[in-house]
Structure formats: structure tokens, C-alpha cells
Amino acid sequence: MKKPQLLLIALGIFSTSLTTAKTASFTWQDELCEFKGQYNNQKYSEQQLKDTLSMLQLRHGVQLHSHSYAFQPQDIAKIHLPAIHQEYRQQKQYLLGLQPVALPEFQQLKKHLLQNLEREHKHHYLTAVAFSAPQKLLIPDYNQQCLDIAKALNAKNTASLIKNAQRSAHRENQRELKLGNDPKFIAQRDQEFQSKLKTADAVQHAKIQLIREWTNCANPYAADAESAPLEQIFRSKVFLKVKEVYCDEP
């Protein structure tokens, strides 16, 4: 009469072991909180979770960091186009190698990151090349305002270029005044810029001003609207249960 009980106990142990084998823990952090979740490790691998988190972190930041803009005339020589292209190729290879969890939202996120990388690389390249070949910016890929700035950068003579840079600085100052920035600081900065336009590096300073205005106009970092926060989807759809380990004050 004891054998059926032993069989039931054995089945219970087997069932518990099977359940345990399908469940694993994973801990991660965002900007404010640390989380610990339980997930089905026969459905998702730990590497998939790590890759998905890497993608979540990338979507609100820049992917390329190579030197593409000069703040001072002496910085222009530091711009190295091959380095910009090399970093782009490495980042693209990295993105292609990521294997997020097999949910449509994260497959779409990977596609968006690759598209954003293409836009970012194009922006870096055009910004960098504008110092030596400003005609490269005379393209219809961006809005009319960006094209007008590009035309101003491609002025036919030095006097026109400097005048265009002065207009550009004036537009920039007016925007900052509307944002409530300190008028005294803006006036001082404008005075310093006008002084730079009277030096031997006047052409370089004029280019720096106009290229900065163009880069702001052709900004590739516009945020995509999300139908639902992807972090929330990550927590609710991937994990069986999630708890907050701790959260910092925002």
C-alpha cells in the first residue's frame, strides 16, 4: 500500500525540478531603480536579456562619438574621416550581432537603432567634411532652412561668408534670448565672436559658426514616439514576476 504514495512523492519531486529548471533570476538596473525578475530560461536566454537591455540603453543616446566638429580653428585638423567611418562600421557590426528577446517590439527596436545609426553616421560625415568641402551640404535631404544655411556657408567670397556668419550668430542669439538665457552673457559672447571675425582665423571662425547652425538644423537625434514604454514591456512580457530591489529618488 506504500508504493502509490512513493510514486506520488517521486512525481512531485520531478514536477518541482522541472519547474525550477524552467525558471531563472535576472537582475538589472535603469536610471533610478534596480530590478530582479524571474523568467523562463527555456524561452529566453540570459544573453538575450542582456542584448535587449543594451538596446534599451542605446535608443535615447548617441551611438557615434568620433571627432566630427571643431570648436576652435586648431581643432579642424583633428577631424579624421576614416575614424568616423571605422566607428560606424564597428557599431553596425555590434548592432547586427545583438539578439534581443523574440518579441515584435524589440525586433522593431533593433531595426530603429540601425536606421538611427545610418542617420547619425551621415550627419557626422557631412559635419566633418563641411570644413573642407562645404558644397557637400548643398543637398535636398533636409529642410529648406538647412539648405539655406548650407548656401550661406558656400558664399562666393570671404566678405560674404563673414557677413553670413554674423547673421547666423544673430539668429542663434535671438533664439537663446527667447529661451530666457542671460542677455549679458549672450552680449559678451557676441562681442567675442565679432572680435574673432577680425583675426587671421576669421574664415575658420565663420565656418565653425555656420556649420554649428547647420548641425543643429539637421539634428538626427529626434526621439521616436513610443506607443508604450519599452521598459514596461520588457518587465511585463518577458518576466514571470519582477520586484524592485531599490530605487533612488528622482
Helices and strands as residue ranges (DSSP letters): H 3-21, E 23-29, E 33-40, H 46-58, G 73-78, H 81-97, H 104-129, G 134-137, H 144-153, H 158-178, H 183-196, H 202-217, H 230-233, I 234-238, E 241-247
